[in-house]
Amino acid sequence: MQHRAKKRFGQNFLVDTHVIEKIIDSINPQAEDHIIEIGPGLGALTQPLLKILTRLDAIELDRDVIPELQSLEGGERLHIHNVDVLAFDFTAFKQSNFEQGELRIIGNLPYNISTAVLFHLISHRNCIHDLHFMLQKEVVERIAARAGSHDYGRLSVMMQLYFRISPLFTVAPHCFRPVPRVESAIVRLQPRTSTAIGYDEHDAFAALVRQAFSQRRKTLKNTLKGLCDSGQIDAAGIDPGKRPQELGVDDYIKLFRQIH
Ligand code: SAH
């Protein structure tokens, strides 16, 4: 079948067999693992996974690629969910399908929705064992960035709060068809076993971080007006004259505790 890649679905299909092997090696799938692939497309990662797994679930929005996926070798072990990943309830899926063993989620994500997918997965972190994603290289750099660096921002704080981050390797544009304009990278994320911010506190914490980074050049005492005053920032042990990118994840937690 000739499939024409669709831009609106962020379709850039992996074609480099060496890179595909390297990704599968990094995931190190075991036969009984509960793997969910986001955006299998024409099956570049799906096919090697099906060779190993007794069951594979895949979430794919484009119904035109489904016949291709079903005809893969071992396709009878593939469960395709033809829905938008942003509407997929991973927690409910895990509960109704597997008594034990958390989910391993993988995918060469559509780049136009990759940060939305990451935020969606934060709320399902309790049922996740690990994540292996292909993302735009800059996004991986932002996720992994240290406080004080140029790439450090809201995404770094939120992802580092909930996950341990391991950038693995970069992937060049020529490894895809059509060839994308950007470089890509593979990252592994593992949910932390305990986080300082509880489920019911997530929204308020996220709002604090969002407001802090709304104006990177301004000092905290200015940006956080309405949420807290200089005295509270000071009481959290943080200089109110600092800028948002100078605070580590722990500082944001301290500040949050001081306000709430
Ligand atoms: N994994 C394949 C394809 C990656 S391209 C490969 O590496 O070759 C991204 C894939 O995500 C496409 O198949 C696209 O149709 C799918 N996709 C795009 N938006 C999606 C969404 N909202 N939910 C689920 N899948 C989506």
py3Dmol code that shows the C-alpha trace and the ligand (Angstrom):
import py3Dmol

protein = """\
ATOM      1  CA  MET A   1       0.000   0.000   0.000  1.00  0.00           C
ATOM      2  CA  GLN A   2       1.203   3.504  -0.773  1.00  0.00           C
ATOM      3  CA  HIS A   3       0.443   5.787   2.130  1.00  0.00           C
ATOM      4  CA  ARG A   4       0.877   9.508   1.687  1.00  0.00           C
ATOM      5  CA  ALA A   5       2.163  11.047   4.905  1.00  0.00           C
ATOM      6  CA  LYS A   6      -0.268  13.489   6.456  1.00  0.00           C
ATOM      7  CA  LYS A   7       1.100  16.696   7.871  1.00  0.00           C
ATOM      8  CA  ARG A   8      -1.829  17.308  10.189  1.00  0.00           C
ATOM      9  CA  PHE A   9      -1.088  14.019  11.935  1.00  0.00           C
ATOM     10  CA  GLY A  10       2.603  14.880  12.283  1.00  0.00           C
ATOM     11  CA  GLN A  11       3.559  11.883  10.195  1.00  0.00           C
ATOM     12  CA  ASN A  12       7.287  11.342   9.743  1.00  0.00           C
ATOM     13  CA  PHE A  13       7.891   7.642   9.398  1.00  0.00           C
ATOM     14  CA  LEU A  14      11.117   6.063  10.613  1.00  0.00           C
ATOM     15  CA  VAL A  15      12.925   4.244   7.832  1.00  0.00           C
ATOM     16  CA  ASP A  16      16.463   3.745   9.172  1.00  0.00           C
ATOM     17  CA  THR A  17      16.765   0.105  10.301  1.00  0.00           C
ATOM     18  CA  HIS A  18      19.841   0.800  12.435  1.00  0.00           C
ATOM     19  CA  VAL A  19      18.012   3.504  14.409  1.00  0.00           C
ATOM     20  CA  ILE A  20      14.932   1.291  14.751  1.00  0.00           C
ATOM     21  CA  GLU A  21      17.118  -1.465  16.235  1.00  0.00           C
ATOM     22  CA  LYS A  22      18.787   0.983  18.599  1.00  0.00           C
ATOM     23  CA  ILE A  23      15.401   2.197  19.871  1.00  0.00           C
ATOM     24  CA  ILE A  24      14.128  -1.342  20.417  1.00  0.00           C
ATOM     25  CA  ASP A  25      17.374  -2.191  22.268  1.00  0.00           C
ATOM     26  CA  SER A  26      16.907   0.816  24.562  1.00  0.00           C
ATOM     27  CA  ILE A  27      13.346  -0.237  25.362  1.00  0.00           C
ATOM     28  CA  ASN A  28      14.543  -3.812  25.955  1.00  0.00           C
ATOM     29  CA  PRO A  29      11.023  -5.288  25.657  1.00  0.00           C
ATOM     30  CA  GLN A  30      10.202  -8.542  27.428  1.00  0.00           C
ATOM     31  CA  ALA A  31       7.510 -10.924  26.122  1.00  0.00           C
ATOM     32  CA  GLU A  32       5.021 -10.227  28.917  1.00  0.00           C
ATOM     33  CA  ASP A  33       5.517  -6.453  29.140  1.00  0.00           C
ATOM     34  CA  HIS A  34       2.387  -4.294  28.827  1.00  0.00           C
ATOM     35  CA  ILE A  35       3.555  -2.001  26.078  1.00  0.00           C
ATOM     36  CA  ILE A  36       1.408   0.691  24.492  1.00  0.00           C
ATOM     37  CA  GLU A  37       2.711   2.338  21.359  1.00  0.00           C
ATOM     38  CA  ILE A  38       1.480   5.843  20.577  1.00  0.00           C
ATOM     39  CA  GLY A  39       1.226   6.566  16.845  1.00  0.00           C
ATOM     40  CA  PRO A  40       2.469   3.315  15.263  1.00  0.00           C
ATOM     41  CA  GLY A  41       1.974   4.732  11.746  1.00  0.00           C
ATOM     42  CA  LEU A  42       3.089   2.124   9.231  1.00  0.00           C
ATOM     43  CA  GLY A  43       4.646  -0.049  11.919  1.00  0.00           C
ATOM     44  CA  ALA A  44       8.372   0.801  11.927  1.00  0.00           C
ATOM     45  CA  LEU A  45       8.584   0.099  15.675  1.00  0.00           C
ATOM     46  CA  THR A  46       5.443  -2.030  15.864  1.00  0.00           C
ATOM     47  CA  GLN A  47       6.802  -4.844  13.694  1.00  0.00           C
ATOM     48  CA  PRO A  48       9.964  -5.555  15.744  1.00  0.00           C
ATOM     49  CA  LEU A  49       7.920  -5.251  18.964  1.00  0.00           C
ATOM     50  CA  LEU A  50       5.360  -7.785  17.710  1.00  0.00           C
ATOM     51  CA  LYS A  51       8.192 -10.282  17.186  1.00  0.00           C
ATOM     52  CA  ILE A  52       8.861 -10.192  20.943  1.00  0.00           C
ATOM     53  CA  LEU A  53       5.574  -9.427  22.722  1.00  0.00           C
ATOM     54  CA  THR A  54       2.624 -11.698  23.413  1.00  0.00           C
ATOM     55  CA  ARG A  55       0.371  -8.645  23.231  1.00  0.00           C
ATOM     56  CA  LEU A  56       0.854  -5.085  22.003  1.00  0.00           C
ATOM     57  CA  ASP A  57      -1.588  -2.176  22.253  1.00  0.00           C
ATOM     58  CA  ALA A  58      -1.360   0.787  19.906  1.00  0.00           C
ATOM     59  CA  ILE A  59      -3.136   4.135  19.821  1.00  0.00           C
ATOM     60  CA  GLU A  60      -3.426   5.499  16.295  1.00  0.00           C
ATOM     61  CA  LEU A  61      -5.633   8.367  15.175  1.00  0.00           C
ATOM     62  CA  ASP A  62      -5.249   7.892  11.408  1.00  0.00           C
ATOM     63  CA  ARG A  63      -7.637   5.143  10.380  1.00  0.00           C
ATOM     64  CA  ASP A  64      -6.035   4.903   6.931  1.00  0.00           C
ATOM     65  CA  VAL A  65      -2.947   3.141   8.305  1.00  0.00           C
ATOM     66  CA  ILE A  66      -4.884   0.527  10.268  1.00  0.00           C
ATOM     67  CA  PRO A  67      -5.121  -2.117   7.491  1.00  0.00           C
ATOM     68  CA  GLU A  68      -1.333  -1.882   7.089  1.00  0.00           C
ATOM     69  CA  LEU A  69      -0.854  -2.426  10.829  1.00  0.00           C
ATOM     70  CA  GLN A  70      -3.242  -5.363  10.917  1.00  0.00           C
ATOM     71  CA  SER A  71      -1.347  -7.059   8.116  1.00  0.00           C
ATOM     72  CA  LEU A  72       1.986  -6.945   9.986  1.00  0.00           C
ATOM     73  CA  GLU A  73       3.487 -10.283  10.966  1.00  0.00           C
ATOM     74  CA  GLY A  74       1.912 -11.086  14.367  1.00  0.00           C
ATOM     75  CA  GLY A  75      -0.815  -8.515  13.698  1.00  0.00           C
ATOM     76  CA  GLU A  76      -3.357 -10.742  15.470  1.00  0.00           C
ATOM     77  CA  ARG A  77      -1.572  -9.882  18.736  1.00  0.00           C
ATOM     78  CA  LEU A  78      -1.908  -6.150  18.055  1.00  0.00           C
ATOM     79  CA  HIS A  79      -4.816  -4.280  19.666  1.00  0.00           C
ATOM     80  CA  ILE A  80      -5.427  -1.019  17.875  1.00  0.00           C
ATOM     81  CA  HIS A  81      -7.254   1.840  19.579  1.00  0.00           C
ATOM     82  CA  ASN A  82      -8.388   4.257  16.890  1.00  0.00           C
ATOM     83  CA  VAL A  83      -8.598   7.339  19.141  1.00  0.00           C
ATOM     84  CA  ASP A  84      -6.756  10.554  19.943  1.00  0.00           C
ATOM     85  CA  VAL A  85      -4.019   9.776  22.470  1.00  0.00           C
ATOM     86  CA  LEU A  86      -4.955  12.964  24.356  1.00  0.00           C
ATOM     87  CA  ALA A  87      -8.371  11.426  25.067  1.00  0.00           C
ATOM     88  CA  PHE A  88      -7.027   7.993  26.026  1.00  0.00           C
ATOM     89  CA  ASP A  89      -7.493   7.088  29.689  1.00  0.00           C
ATOM     90  CA  PHE A  90      -4.339   5.076  30.431  1.00  0.00           C
ATOM     91  CA  THR A  91      -5.338   4.476  34.052  1.00  0.00           C
ATOM     92  CA  ALA A  92      -8.746   3.006  33.170  1.00  0.00           C
ATOM     93  CA  PHE A  93      -7.152   0.951  30.396  1.00  0.00           C
ATOM     94  CA  LYS A  94      -4.574  -0.509  32.762  1.00  0.00           C
ATOM     95  CA  GLN A  95      -7.187  -1.296  35.403  1.00  0.00           C
ATOM     96  CA  SER A  96      -9.537  -3.091  33.052  1.00  0.00           C
ATOM     97  CA  ASN A  97      -6.863  -5.063  31.202  1.00  0.00           C
ATOM     98  CA  PHE A  98      -4.045  -5.965  33.549  1.00  0.00           C
ATOM     99  CA  GLU A  99      -4.208  -7.021  37.161  1.00  0.00           C
ATOM    100  CA  GLN A 100      -0.558  -6.300  37.730  1.00  0.00           C
ATOM    101  CA  GLY A 101       2.425  -4.852  35.931  1.00  0.00           C
ATOM    102  CA  GLU A 102       2.502  -1.213  34.980  1.00  0.00           C
ATOM    103  CA  LEU A 103       2.409   0.174  31.471  1.00  0.00           C
ATOM    104  CA  ARG A 104       5.431   0.812  29.305  1.00  0.00           C
ATOM    105  CA  ILE A 105       4.553   3.532  26.829  1.00  0.00           C
ATOM    106  CA  ILE A 106       6.611   4.167  23.732  1.00  0.00           C
ATOM    107  CA  GLY A 107       6.300   6.138  20.542  1.00  0.00           C
ATOM    108  CA  ASN A 108       7.715   8.323  17.867  1.00  0.00           C
ATOM    109  CA  LEU A 109       5.337  11.088  18.850  1.00  0.00           C
ATOM    110  CA  PRO A 110       3.660  13.524  16.497  1.00  0.00           C
ATOM    111  CA  TYR A 111       5.750  16.611  17.317  1.00  0.00           C
ATOM    112  CA  ASN A 112       2.848  19.069  17.134  1.00  0.00           C
ATOM    113  CA  ILE A 113       1.250  17.469  20.195  1.00  0.00           C
ATOM    114  CA  SER A 114       4.288  16.086  22.020  1.00  0.00           C
ATOM    115  CA  THR A 115       4.256  18.421  25.031  1.00  0.00           C
ATOM    116  CA  ALA A 116       0.479  17.980  25.360  1.00  0.00           C
ATOM    117  CA  VAL A 117       1.045  14.205  25.418  1.00  0.00           C
ATOM    118  CA  LEU A 118       3.695  14.581  28.131  1.00  0.00           C
ATOM    119  CA  PHE A 119       1.361  16.672  30.293  1.00  0.00           C
ATOM    120  CA  HIS A 120      -1.461  14.177  29.710  1.00  0.00           C
ATOM    121  CA  LEU A 121       0.784  11.352  30.915  1.00  0.00           C
ATOM    122  CA  ILE A 122       1.663  13.194  34.124  1.00  0.00           C
ATOM    123  CA  SER A 123      -1.877  12.558  35.344  1.00  0.00           C
ATOM    124  CA  HIS A 124      -1.546   8.836  34.560  1.00  0.00           C
ATOM    125  CA  ARG A 125       1.909   8.425  36.087  1.00  0.00           C
ATOM    126  CA  ASN A 126       0.710   5.991  38.753  1.00  0.00           C
ATOM    127  CA  CYS A 127       0.090   3.243  36.210  1.00  0.00           C
ATOM    128  CA  ILE A 128       3.287   3.834  34.232  1.00  0.00           C
ATOM    129  CA  HIS A 129       6.518   1.879  34.512  1.00  0.00           C
ATOM    130  CA  ASP A 130       8.454   3.908  31.949  1.00  0.00           C
ATOM    131  CA  LEU A 131       8.213   6.002  28.783  1.00  0.00           C
ATOM    132  CA  HIS A 132      10.467   5.931  25.715  1.00  0.00           C
ATOM    133  CA  PHE A 133       9.758   8.706  23.267  1.00  0.00           C
ATOM    134  CA  MET A 134      11.180  10.141  20.110  1.00  0.00           C
ATOM    135  CA  LEU A 135      10.808  13.909  20.353  1.00  0.00           C
ATOM    136  CA  GLN A 136      12.162  16.961  18.676  1.00  0.00           C
ATOM    137  CA  LYS A 137      15.742  17.288  19.981  1.00  0.00           C
ATOM    138  CA  GLU A 138      15.035  20.741  21.456  1.00  0.00           C
ATOM    139  CA  VAL A 139      12.143  19.345  23.462  1.00  0.00           C
ATOM    140  CA  VAL A 140      14.391  16.671  24.989  1.00  0.00           C
ATOM    141  CA  GLU A 141      16.913  19.398  25.828  1.00  0.00           C
ATOM    142  CA  ARG A 142      14.198  21.457  27.506  1.00  0.00           C
ATOM    143  CA  ILE A 143      12.905  18.473  29.492  1.00  0.00           C
ATOM    144  CA  ALA A 144      16.400  17.621  30.764  1.00  0.00           C
ATOM    145  CA  ALA A 145      17.705  21.193  31.251  1.00  0.00           C
ATOM    146  CA  ARG A 146      19.291  22.215  34.557  1.00  0.00           C
ATOM    147  CA  ALA A 147      18.230  25.326  36.468  1.00  0.00           C
ATOM    148  CA  GLY A 148      20.059  28.391  35.221  1.00  0.00           C
ATOM    149  CA  SER A 149      20.516  27.147  31.668  1.00  0.00           C
ATOM    150  CA  HIS A 150      18.964  28.685  28.578  1.00  0.00           C
ATOM    151  CA  ASP A 151      16.646  25.713  27.898  1.00  0.00           C
ATOM    152  CA  TYR A 152      15.337  25.536  31.456  1.00  0.00           C
ATOM    153  CA  GLY A 153      11.669  26.411  31.828  1.00  0.00           C
ATOM    154  CA  ARG A 154       8.188  25.275  32.766  1.00  0.00           C
ATOM    155  CA  LEU A 155       8.521  21.964  30.899  1.00  0.00           C
ATOM    156  CA  SER A 156      11.798  21.161  32.727  1.00  0.00           C
ATOM    157  CA  VAL A 157      10.304  21.853  36.168  1.00  0.00           C
ATOM    158  CA  MET A 158       7.090  19.911  35.565  1.00  0.00           C
ATOM    159  CA  MET A 159       8.734  16.879  33.967  1.00  0.00           C
ATOM    160  CA  GLN A 160      11.637  16.702  36.441  1.00  0.00           C
ATOM    161  CA  LEU A 161       9.212  16.928  39.334  1.00  0.00           C
ATOM    162  CA  TYR A 162       7.460  13.731  38.291  1.00  0.00           C
ATOM    163  CA  PHE A 163      10.041  11.789  36.254  1.00  0.00           C
ATOM    164  CA  ARG A 164      13.659  10.768  36.188  1.00  0.00           C
ATOM    165  CA  ILE A 165      14.919  11.878  32.778  1.00  0.00           C
ATOM    166  CA  SER A 166      17.502  10.074  30.637  1.00  0.00           C
ATOM    167  CA  PRO A 167      18.237  11.530  27.196  1.00  0.00           C
ATOM    168  CA  LEU A 168      19.535   8.549  25.174  1.00  0.00           C
ATOM    169  CA  PHE A 169      20.635   9.528  21.656  1.00  0.00           C
ATOM    170  CA  THR A 170      19.864  11.849  18.775  1.00  0.00           C
ATOM    171  CA  VAL A 171      18.337  10.856  15.438  1.00  0.00           C
ATOM    172  CA  ALA A 172      19.096  12.721  12.208  1.00  0.00           C
ATOM    173  CA  PRO A 173      16.368  13.988   9.834  1.00  0.00           C
ATOM    174  CA  HIS A 174      17.397  11.599   7.017  1.00  0.00           C
ATOM    175  CA  CYS A 175      16.219   8.633   9.134  1.00  0.00           C
ATOM    176  CA  PHE A 176      12.581   9.620   8.413  1.00  0.00           C
ATOM    177  CA  ARG A 177      10.235   9.875   5.425  1.00  0.00           C
ATOM    178  CA  PRO A 178       9.263  12.555   4.750  1.00  0.00           C
ATOM    179  CA  VAL A 179      12.474  14.140   6.027  1.00  0.00           C
ATOM    180  CA  PRO A 180      11.585  16.533   8.871  1.00  0.00           C
ATOM    181  CA  ARG A 181      13.192  19.961   9.260  1.00  0.00           C
ATOM    182  CA  VAL A 182      14.267  19.299  12.829  1.00  0.00           C
ATOM    183  CA  GLU A 183      16.604  16.926  14.614  1.00  0.00           C
ATOM    184  CA  SER A 184      15.103  14.316  16.916  1.00  0.00           C
ATOM    185  CA  ALA A 185      16.177  12.544  20.072  1.00  0.00           C
ATOM    186  CA  ILE A 186      15.137   9.561  22.154  1.00  0.00           C
ATOM    187  CA  VAL A 187      14.431  10.098  25.831  1.00  0.00           C
ATOM    188  CA  ARG A 188      13.554   7.707  28.656  1.00  0.00           C
ATOM    189  CA  LEU A 189      11.305   8.925  31.483  1.00  0.00           C
ATOM    190  CA  GLN A 190      10.686   6.946  34.670  1.00  0.00           C
ATOM    191  CA  PRO A 191       8.056   8.122  37.143  1.00  0.00           C
ATOM    192  CA  ARG A 192       9.528   8.946  40.532  1.00  0.00           C
ATOM    193  CA  THR A 193       8.260   6.657  43.274  1.00  0.00           C
ATOM    194  CA  SER A 194       7.446   9.593  45.502  1.00  0.00           C
ATOM    195  CA  THR A 195       6.869  13.219  44.625  1.00  0.00           C
ATOM    196  CA  ALA A 196       6.416  16.184  46.918  1.00  0.00           C
ATOM    197  CA  ILE A 197       3.317  17.321  45.046  1.00  0.00           C
ATOM    198  CA  GLY A 198       0.183  15.234  45.503  1.00  0.00           C
ATOM    199  CA  TYR A 199      -2.503  14.564  42.901  1.00  0.00           C
ATOM    200  CA  ASP A 200      -4.849  17.162  44.376  1.00  0.00           C
ATOM    201  CA  GLU A 201      -2.063  19.758  44.443  1.00  0.00           C
ATOM    202  CA  HIS A 202      -0.974  19.352  40.831  1.00  0.00           C
ATOM    203  CA  ASP A 203      -3.137  22.106  39.323  1.00  0.00           C
ATOM    204  CA  ALA A 204      -2.127  24.715  41.879  1.00  0.00           C
ATOM    205  CA  PHE A 205       1.553  23.816  41.537  1.00  0.00           C
ATOM    206  CA  ALA A 206       1.334  23.917  37.735  1.00  0.00           C
ATOM    207  CA  ALA A 207      -0.324  27.346  37.965  1.00  0.00           C
ATOM    208  CA  LEU A 208       2.496  28.671  40.147  1.00  0.00           C
ATOM    209  CA  VAL A 209       5.175  27.438  37.736  1.00  0.00           C
ATOM    210  CA  ARG A 210       3.268  28.782  34.740  1.00  0.00           C
ATOM    211  CA  GLN A 211       2.952  32.215  36.280  1.00  0.00           C
ATOM    212  CA  ALA A 212       6.600  32.253  37.382  1.00  0.00           C
ATOM    213  CA  PHE A 213       7.782  31.559  33.827  1.00  0.00           C
ATOM    214  CA  SER A 214       5.276  33.872  32.143  1.00  0.00           C
ATOM    215  CA  GLN A 215       7.991  36.554  31.950  1.00  0.00           C
ATOM    216  CA  ARG A 216      11.474  35.088  32.113  1.00  0.00           C
ATOM    217  CA  ARG A 217      13.211  38.452  32.319  1.00  0.00           C
ATOM    218  CA  LYS A 218      11.267  39.693  35.290  1.00  0.00           C
ATOM    219  CA  THR A 219      11.987  38.988  38.925  1.00  0.00           C
ATOM    220  CA  LEU A 220       9.816  36.659  40.958  1.00  0.00           C
ATOM    221  CA  LYS A 221       8.434  39.419  43.156  1.00  0.00           C
ATOM    222  CA  ASN A 222       7.005  41.060  40.035  1.00  0.00           C
ATOM    223  CA  THR A 223       5.841  38.007  38.141  1.00  0.00           C
ATOM    224  CA  LEU A 224       4.197  36.359  41.116  1.00  0.00           C
ATOM    225  CA  LYS A 225       2.182  39.422  42.127  1.00  0.00           C
ATOM    226  CA  GLY A 226      -1.329  38.338  43.017  1.00  0.00           C
ATOM    227  CA  LEU A 227      -0.134  34.878  44.003  1.00  0.00           C
ATOM    228  CA  CYS A 228       2.299  35.817  46.768  1.00  0.00           C
ATOM    229  CA  ASP A 229       4.314  38.762  48.032  1.00  0.00           C
ATOM    230  CA  SER A 230       8.052  39.301  48.546  1.00  0.00           C
ATOM    231  CA  GLY A 231       7.767  38.359  52.202  1.00  0.00           C
ATOM    232  CA  GLN A 232       6.443  34.908  51.368  1.00  0.00           C
ATOM    233  CA  ILE A 233       9.133  34.324  48.729  1.00  0.00           C
ATOM    234  CA  ASP A 234      11.730  35.394  51.262  1.00  0.00           C
ATOM    235  CA  ALA A 235      10.216  33.121  53.925  1.00  0.00           C
ATOM    236  CA  ALA A 236      10.609  30.170  51.542  1.00  0.00           C
ATOM    237  CA  GLY A 237      14.349  30.889  51.573  1.00  0.00           C
ATOM    238  CA  ILE A 238      14.363  32.343  48.060  1.00  0.00           C
ATOM    239  CA  ASP A 239      15.627  35.765  47.017  1.00  0.00           C
ATOM    240  CA  PRO A 240      12.563  37.608  45.551  1.00  0.00           C
ATOM    241  CA  GLY A 241      14.930  39.404  43.161  1.00  0.00           C
ATOM    242  CA  LYS A 242      15.734  36.134  41.368  1.00  0.00           C
ATOM    243  CA  ARG A 243      14.381  35.227  37.934  1.00  0.00           C
ATOM    244  CA  PRO A 244      12.282  32.086  37.339  1.00  0.00           C
ATOM    245  CA  GLN A 245      15.030  30.149  35.546  1.00  0.00           C
ATOM    246  CA  GLU A 246      17.313  30.484  38.593  1.00  0.00           C
ATOM    247  CA  LEU A 247      15.071  28.320  40.796  1.00  0.00           C
ATOM    248  CA  GLY A 248      15.468  24.563  40.951  1.00  0.00           C
ATOM    249  CA  VAL A 249      12.544  22.152  41.226  1.00  0.00           C
ATOM    250  CA  ASP A 250      13.084  21.992  45.005  1.00  0.00           C
ATOM    251  CA  ASP A 251      12.822  25.788  45.239  1.00  0.00           C
ATOM    252  CA  TYR A 252       9.455  25.697  43.476  1.00  0.00           C
ATOM    253  CA  ILE A 253       8.269  23.064  45.930  1.00  0.00           C
ATOM    254  CA  LYS A 254       9.422  25.193  48.887  1.00  0.00           C
ATOM    255  CA  LEU A 255       7.709  28.237  47.455  1.00  0.00           C
ATOM    256  CA  PHE A 256       4.531  26.253  46.883  1.00  0.00           C
ATOM    257  CA  ARG A 257       4.550  25.019  50.493  1.00  0.00           C
ATOM    258  CA  GLN A 258       4.999  28.573  51.715  1.00  0.00           C
ATOM    259  CA  ILE A 259       2.021  29.870  49.749  1.00  0.00           C
ATOM    260  CA  HIS A 260      -0.365  26.960  50.346  1.00  0.00           C
TER     261      HIS A 260
END
"""
ligand_1 = """\
26
SAH
N 5.779 5.287 14.805
C 5.778 5.548 13.378
C 5.006 6.825 12.986
C 5.409 8.107 13.686
S 4.608 9.518 13.014
C 7.194 5.579 12.885
O 8.112 5.770 13.692
O 7.423 5.428 11.688
C 3.401 9.889 14.263
C 2.203 8.950 14.275
O 1.265 9.428 15.258
C 1.434 8.887 12.971
O 1.141 7.540 12.674
C 0.134 9.664 13.237
O -0.956 9.240 12.468
C -0.074 9.394 14.707
N -0.866 10.419 15.414
C -0.923 11.751 15.156
N -1.714 12.400 16.026
C -2.174 11.447 16.889
C -3.060 11.487 18.013
N -3.579 12.636 18.439
N -3.331 10.321 18.653
C -2.779 9.146 18.223
N -1.936 9.048 17.172
C -1.646 10.178 16.499
"""
view = py3Dmol.view(width=600, height=400)
view.addModel(protein, "pdb")
view.setStyle({"model": 0}, {"cartoon": {"style": "trace"}})
view.addModel(ligand_1, "xyz")
view.setStyle({"model": 1}, {"stick": {}})
view.zoomTo()
view.show()
